[in-house]
Amino acid sequence: MIYSSFAVCVGIIESYSIVFGIFAIVVFTFILMKEKSNAKKKGWATYVEHSFVFLPKLVPSSTFLSVLTYLALAGGAFSLVNL
């Protein structure tokens, strides 16, 4: 949050991009480390069957339908924002 406040004080879009990029890299790295750690535990197969890395699968039997559903939801939200 401190570095985000520096970006706000500067007010340049590049500063926001740098802060967001570093944040995304750090968070994504830790998420992958946690997924690797959880893969060794009991119940991993069930977890993978019912979820992605960030979001739950809306249709557990089909990854394609889950991705398609999320894309449709994102498109609907985007169209509502741009009314």
C-alpha positions as CSV (number, residue, x, y, z in Angstrom):
1,M,0.0,0.0,0.0
2,I,2.9,2.3,0.6
3,Y,4.2,2.0,-2.9
4,S,0.7,2.4,-4.3
5,S,0.4,5.7,-2.4
6,F,3.7,6.8,-4.1
7,A,2.1,6.0,-7.4
8,V,-1.0,8.0,-6.5
9,C,1.2,11.0,-5.5
10,V,3.1,10.9,-8.8
11,G,-0.1,10.5,-10.8
12,I,1.6,9.0,-13.9
13,I,0.1,5.9,-15.4
14,E,3.5,4.2,-15.7
15,S,3.9,4.3,-11.9
16,Y,0.6,2.4,-11.5
17,S,1.7,-0.1,-14.1
18,I,5.0,-0.7,-12.3
19,V,3.3,-1.2,-8.9
20,F,0.6,-3.5,-10.3
21,G,3.2,-5.5,-12.3
22,I,5.4,-6.1,-9.3
23,F,2.4,-7.0,-7.2
24,A,1.0,-9.4,-9.8
25,I,4.4,-11.1,-10.1
26,V,4.8,-11.5,-6.3
27,V,1.3,-12.7,-5.7
28,F,1.3,-15.1,-8.7
29,T,4.7,-16.6,-7.5
30,F,3.3,-17.3,-4.0
31,I,0.1,-18.8,-5.4
32,L,2.1,-21.2,-7.6
33,M,4.2,-22.1,-4.6
34,K,1.1,-22.8,-2.5
35,E,-0.5,-24.9,-5.3
36,K,2.7,-27.0,-5.5
37,S,2.7,-27.5,-1.7
38,N,-1.0,-28.5,-1.8
39,A,-0.4,-31.0,-4.6
40,K,1.3,-33.2,-2.1
41,K,-1.7,-33.4,0.3
42,K,-4.6,-35.7,0.4
43,G,-7.7,-34.5,-1.5
44,W,-5.7,-32.8,-4.2
45,A,-7.5,-34.6,-7.0
46,T,-10.9,-33.5,-5.8
47,Y,-9.7,-29.9,-5.4
48,V,-8.3,-29.8,-8.9
49,E,-11.5,-31.4,-10.3
50,H,-13.6,-28.6,-8.7
51,S,-11.4,-25.5,-9.1
52,F,-9.0,-23.5,-11.1
53,V,-6.1,-21.6,-9.5
54,F,-8.1,-18.5,-8.8
55,L,-11.8,-19.4,-9.4
56,P,-14.0,-22.3,-8.7
57,K,-15.2,-24.3,-11.7
58,L,-18.8,-23.5,-12.3
59,V,-19.4,-26.7,-14.2
60,P,-17.1,-29.3,-12.4
61,S,-17.4,-31.9,-15.1
62,S,-16.2,-29.6,-17.9
63,T,-13.3,-27.1,-17.9
64,F,-14.4,-25.8,-21.3
65,L,-17.9,-24.9,-20.1
66,S,-16.6,-23.3,-17.0
67,V,-14.2,-21.1,-19.0
68,L,-17.0,-20.3,-21.4
69,T,-19.3,-19.3,-18.5
70,Y,-16.6,-17.0,-17.0
71,L,-16.1,-15.4,-20.5
72,A,-19.8,-14.8,-20.8
73,L,-20.0,-13.2,-17.3
74,A,-17.0,-11.0,-18.1
75,G,-18.5,-9.9,-21.4
76,G,-21.8,-9.1,-19.7
77,A,-20.1,-7.1,-17.0
78,F,-18.0,-5.3,-19.7
79,S,-21.1,-4.4,-21.7
80,L,-22.9,-3.1,-18.5
81,V,-19.9,-0.9,-17.7
82,N,-19.9,0.6,-21.2
83,L,-23.5,1.5,-21.5
